Amino acid sequence: MLDKWYKEIEAMYDQMVEWRRHLHENPELSFQEVKTSQMIGDLLESFGIEVRRNVGGNGVVGKIYGAKPGKTIALRADFDALPIQDEKNVDFKSKVPGVMHACGHDGHTATLLAVAKVLQENSDDLAGNVVLLHQHAEELPPGGAIAMIEDGCLDGVDVVYGAHLASGSELGSVLFRIGPVSASSDTFELKIQGKGGHGASPHQTIDAIAVGAQIANQLKHIVSRRVNPQKPAVISIGSFHAGNAGNVIADTVELTGTVRTFDEDVRLLIEEEMEQLISGVCKAFHAEYEFSYTKGYPSTVNTADETNILENCLKDVLPESKLVKIEKPGMGGEDFSYYLQNRPGCFFSVGARNEEIDAVYPHHHPKFTFDESAMLHTAKIFLGLVDYYTNAEKKEALVNSSTI
């Protein structure tokens, strides 16, 4: 059965590329993906798939019913773009000024559409169901995943899998691990209110810049002195704005930044410690402050059994040399984490780097692209996972041969 699916998905490669390039030319920002959502829903319906639109916003959920009862596996693809000017010199360059697919979401969507068509045409071979999670707004918190979950996208789902194309990894490789794969991604804003005045009379002022500089220097000590060194954490200030003249002491300073952690207790500790530190420094310098801490996506944590299953399915598709067990998780954020808070599953990356076509730039770069054949690799992995969950004999064999 799986060999048949592989042949059919290979025959759809050109169509996958066509879909991907259309999406790349016509990107839409997070929470604005009206036309993209329409395209996805229309295509799924044209395949004969049951479709629910406007799930949690612009999300689209398709469901493929197998001929026999069994488990329900969900597969996720995100489809929003980023506010970045496309600087690539390609025929399918973005037609929307200042907006581009710089993270591979166009490829994720094209891949899952092709997988959906193959599975729907072979639904008589399925013992169980497949839920297609086409998700909006991954790039912008609070993200689309949590709203789609609240709108019932995981109802009846037993396990959930998601893939991300990775321009920084060798073409054809697959990267995975049990446990955390991405960090929680929180943000903060701080406004310090001092008392402005002439640069020649600092004693008559409350120097907001001096206060802000003290806070900026002290925040890093929370990680080095208050957090367990065996538990990774990052506090980074991304902006510091104050003043507009060299001989005027600024009365206000505004800082923004991000906090990344894997451990929920560390996440709470850092928020509390930041508040105490800011309060103490401002009190010492007689300044007032407004501090806002916004929790973003939680850490994405893969469950053990589902990651074991992924690895064994990969062995049917890829040589051992292409399987990369990640030793340490990355500090980036991903709202696939919400799915894994609600269901067991696994989020993995598929290598898409190719220097020959200049697919070497990092995600969120103006020249980002990927080797489109990585979509075919991803599709085969998804099909392998569906085959596993709809084939009882194969499932028992894979569990017994688990090596992770």
C-alpha positions in Angstrom: 0.0 0.0 0.0 2.7 2.5 1.0 4.7 1.9 -2.3 1.5 2.7 -4.2 1.1 6.0 -2.2 4.7 6.9 -2.8 4.3 6.5 -6.6 1.2 8.6 -6.5 2.8 11.4 -4.4 5.8 11.4 -6.8 3.5 11.9 -9.7 2.1 14.9 -7.9 5.4 16.6 -7.4 5.0 19.1 -10.2 1.6 20.1 -8.8 3.1 20.6 -5.4 5.6 22.9 -6.8 2.9 24.8 -8.7 0.9 25.2 -5.5 3.9 26.3 -3.5 5.0 28.9 -6.1 1.4 30.3 -6.4 1.4 30.8 -2.6 4.8 32.3 -2.6 3.7 34.9 -5.2 0.6 35.7 -3.2 1.5 35.8 0.5 -0.8 37.0 3.2 0.2 38.1 6.7 -0.9 36.4 10.0 -4.6 36.8 10.6 -5.1 38.2 7.1 -4.9 35.0 5.1 -8.4 35.2 3.5 -7.5 34.2 -0.1 -5.0 31.5 1.1 -7.7 30.0 3.3 -10.2 30.1 0.4 -7.7 28.4 -1.9 -7.0 25.6 0.6 -10.7 25.0 1.4 -11.6 24.9 -2.3 -8.9 22.5 -3.2 -9.8 20.1 -0.3 -13.4 20.1 -1.3 -12.5 19.5 -5.0 -10.7 16.3 -3.7 -14.0 15.2 -2.1 -12.8 15.9 1.4 -15.1 17.1 4.2 -14.0 20.7 5.0 -14.7 23.1 7.8 -13.7 26.7 7.2 -13.0 29.6 9.4 -11.8 27.4 12.2 -10.6 29.6 15.0 -10.3 32.5 12.5 -8.9 31.7 9.0 -8.0 28.0 9.8 -9.2 25.2 7.6 -9.8 21.6 8.8 -10.3 18.7 6.4 -11.2 15.2 7.4 -10.6 12.0 5.5 -12.7 9.0 6.6 -11.2 5.5 6.3 -13.3 2.6 5.3 -12.6 0.8 8.5 -12.5 2.0 12.2 -9.2 2.9 13.7 -7.2 5.7 15.2 -7.4 9.3 14.0 -4.1 11.0 13.1 -3.8 14.8 12.6 -1.3 16.4 10.2 -0.6 20.1 10.5 0.6 22.7 8.0 0.8 26.5 8.6 0.2 29.0 5.8 0.9 32.6 7.0 3.7 34.9 5.6 6.0 37.5 7.2 6.3 41.3 6.8 9.6 41.0 4.9 10.5 42.3 1.4 11.3 39.4 -1.0 14.8 40.0 -2.4 15.2 36.7 -4.3 15.8 36.8 -8.1 13.3 34.1 -9.0 10.3 33.8 -11.4 7.9 33.2 -8.4 9.0 36.2 -6.3 6.4 37.7 -4.1 4.0 40.1 -5.8 3.0 41.7 -2.5 5.4 44.6 -1.5 6.8 44.0 2.0 5.3 40.5 2.4 6.9 37.2 1.7 6.9 33.5 2.7 10.3 33.5 4.4 9.8 30.5 6.6 8.6 27.7 4.3 4.9 27.8 5.2 4.1 27.9 1.5 5.9 24.5 1.2 4.2 23.1 4.2 0.8 23.9 2.7 1.5 22.5 -0.7 2.9 19.3 0.8 -0.2 18.7 3.0 -2.5 19.4 0.0 -0.8 16.8 -2.0 -0.9 14.3 0.8 -4.6 15.0 1.3 -5.3 14.2 -2.3 -3.4 10.9 -2.3 -5.1 9.8 1.0 -8.6 10.7 -0.1 -8.2 8.7 -3.3 -7.0 5.8 -1.2 -9.5 6.1 1.7 -10.7 2.6 1.2 -7.3 1.4 2.4 -7.5 3.4 5.7 -8.4 1.8 9.0 -9.0 5.1 10.8 -9.2 8.7 9.9 -6.9 11.6 8.9 -7.5 15.2 10.1 -5.8 17.9 8.0 -4.9 21.0 10.1 -4.3 23.9 7.8 -3.4 26.6 10.3 -3.3 30.3 10.0 -1.2 32.8 12.0 1.7 30.8 13.3 4.1 33.7 13.1 2.2 36.2 15.3 1.2 35.5 18.9 -1.3 34.5 20.2 -1.1 32.4 17.0 -3.7 30.4 15.2 -3.2 27.0 16.9 -4.8 27.9 20.2 -7.9 29.4 18.6 -8.3 26.4 16.3 -8.0 24.0 19.3 -10.6 26.0 21.1 -12.8 25.7 18.0 -12.6 21.9 18.1 -9.9 21.1 15.5 -8.6 18.2 17.7 -11.9 16.7 18.5 -11.6 12.9 18.0 -7.9 13.2 17.3 -5.6 10.6 18.9 -2.2 11.8 17.7 -0.8 14.9 15.9 2.3 15.4 13.8 3.8 18.5 12.2 6.9 19.1 10.0 9.0 22.2 9.3 11.2 22.6 6.2 14.7 23.7 7.3 17.0 25.6 5.0 19.8 25.2 7.5 19.9 21.4 7.3 21.1 19.1 4.7 18.6 18.2 2.0 16.9 14.9 2.8 17.8 14.9 6.4 15.2 14.7 9.2 15.8 16.2 12.6 13.9 15.0 15.7 14.1 14.3 19.4 12.0 13.2 22.4 11.2 16.1 24.7 11.6 19.8 24.1 12.3 20.9 20.5 11.6 24.6 20.8 11.4 27.2 23.7 8.6 29.2 25.1 8.7 32.6 23.5 7.6 35.5 25.8 7.9 39.2 25.3 8.2 42.2 27.6 7.8 46.0 27.4 9.2 48.4 29.9 8.6 52.2 30.1 10.7 54.2 32.6 9.4 57.6 33.7 12.0 60.0 35.0 12.3 63.7 35.1 13.9 65.5 32.1 16.1 68.5 32.1 19.2 70.2 30.9 22.3 68.1 30.3 24.4 70.6 32.3 22.2 70.2 35.4 21.8 66.4 36.0 21.2 66.9 39.7 17.9 68.5 38.9 16.7 65.5 36.9 15.9 61.8 37.2 17.9 60.4 34.3 15.6 57.8 32.6 18.5 56.6 30.3 20.7 56.0 33.3 18.0 54.0 35.0 17.3 52.0 31.8 21.0 51.2 31.3 21.2 49.9 34.9 18.2 47.6 34.3 19.5 46.4 30.9 22.8 45.5 32.5 21.2 43.8 35.5 18.6 41.7 33.7 21.3 39.3 32.4 22.2 38.4 36.0 18.8 36.8 36.5 19.8 34.0 34.1 23.4 33.7 35.4 22.5 34.0 39.2 18.9 33.1 39.8 18.2 30.4 37.2 19.5 26.8 37.6 22.5 26.6 35.2 21.3 23.2 34.0 18.1 24.8 32.7 18.6 27.0 29.6 17.1 30.4 29.5 17.6 33.7 27.6 16.7 37.3 28.3 17.3 39.6 25.4 16.6 43.3 25.0 15.8 44.0 21.4 15.1 47.8 21.5 16.0 50.7 23.7 14.5 54.1 22.8 15.1 57.4 24.5 15.7 61.1 23.9 16.3 63.2 20.7 18.9 65.7 21.7 22.5 65.5 23.0 22.1 68.2 25.6 18.8 67.1 27.0 18.4 64.4 29.7 15.5 62.2 28.6 12.6 61.9 30.9 11.4 58.5 29.5 12.9 55.3 28.2 11.2 52.4 26.4 12.7 48.9 26.2 11.3 45.8 24.6 12.7 42.2 24.6 12.1 38.5 24.7 12.5 35.7 27.1 13.1 32.1 26.0 12.9 29.0 28.3 12.0 25.3 28.3 11.0 24.8 31.9 7.7 26.3 33.0 9.0 26.9 36.6 11.9 28.8 35.1 9.5 30.8 33.0 7.5 31.9 36.0 10.7 32.6 38.0 12.1 34.9 35.4 8.9 36.9 35.2 8.9 37.4 38.9 12.6 38.2 39.1 12.3 40.8 36.3 9.5 42.6 38.1 11.4 42.7 41.4 14.7 43.9 39.8 12.9 46.6 37.8 11.0 47.8 40.8 14.2 47.9 42.9 16.3 49.8 40.5 13.6 52.4 39.8 13.0 52.9 43.5 16.7 53.4 44.1 16.8 56.1 41.3 13.4 57.7 42.2 11.9 56.7 38.9 8.5 55.3 38.0 7.9 52.4 35.6 5.3 50.4 33.7 6.2 46.8 33.0 4.2 44.4 30.8 5.2 40.7 30.4 3.3 38.8 27.7 3.4 35.0 27.6 3.8 33.7 24.0 4.0 30.2 22.8 4.9 27.5 25.4 7.8 25.1 24.8 7.1 22.5 22.1 7.6 19.0 23.7 7.5 15.8 21.7 6.1 12.7 23.4 8.3 9.6 23.5 6.1 6.9 21.9 5.1 9.1 19.0 8.7 10.1 18.4 9.7 6.4 18.5 7.1 5.7 15.8 8.4 8.6 13.6 11.9 7.2 13.7 10.9 3.8 12.7 8.7 5.1 9.9 11.7 7.2 8.7 13.7 4.0 8.4 11.3 2.9 5.6 11.9 6.1 3.7 15.5 7.4 4.4 18.9 5.9 4.9 20.2 5.8 8.5 22.7 8.6 7.7 19.9 11.0 7.1 18.3 10.5 10.5 19.5 13.2 12.9 18.6 12.9 16.6 18.9 16.4 18.0 20.9 16.6 21.2 19.7 20.0 22.3 16.5 21.9 21.4 16.5 25.3 19.7 15.5 28.6 21.3 13.0 29.5 18.6 9.2 29.5 19.3 6.5 27.5 17.6 2.8 27.3 18.4 2.6 23.6 17.5 3.3 23.5 21.2 -0.4 23.9 21.9 -1.3 20.8 19.9 1.2 18.8 22.0 -0.3 20.2 25.2 -3.6 18.6 24.2 -2.5 15.4 22.3 0.5 13.2 22.1 2.6 13.7 19.0 5.8 15.0 17.4 7.1 18.0 15.6 10.1 17.4 13.3 12.2 19.2 10.7 13.1 18.2 7.2 16.4 19.4 5.6 15.9 21.6 2.6 19.3 23.3 2.1 20.8 23.3 -1.4 23.8 25.6 -2.2 23.4 25.0 -6.0 20.1 26.9 -6.0 21.2 29.4 -3.3 18.8 27.8 -0.8 21.2 28.6 2.0 19.7 31.6 3.8 18.2 31.4 7.3 14.5 31.5 8.0 13.1 35.1 8.1 15.8 36.3 5.7 14.8 38.4 2.6 16.4 35.8 0.3 15.1 32.7 2.1 14.1 29.8 -0.1 14.4 26.0 0.0 14.9 23.0 -2.3 11.4 22.1 -3.3 12.2 18.4 -3.4 12.1 18.5 0.4 8.4 18.8 0.1 8.3 15.3 -1.5 10.4 14.0 1.4 8.0 15.5 3.9 5.0 14.1 2.0 6.4 10.6 2.1 7.1 10.9 5.9 3.5 12.0 6.4 2.2 9.1 4.3 4.4 6.7 6.3 2.9 7.9 9.5 -0.6 7.5 8.2 0.2 4.0 7.0 1.5 3.1 10.4 -1.6 4.3 12.2 -3.9 2.5 9.7 -2.1 -0.8 9.6 -2.3 -2.9 12.8 0.3 -5.5 11.8 2.9 -2.8 10.9 2.2 -0.9 14.1 2.9 -3.9 16.3 6.2 -4.6 14.4 7.3 -1.0 14.7 6.7 -0.8 18.4 8.6 -4.0 19.0 11.5 -2.7 17.0 11.7 0.7 18.6 15.3 1.8 19.2 15.0 5.3 20.8 
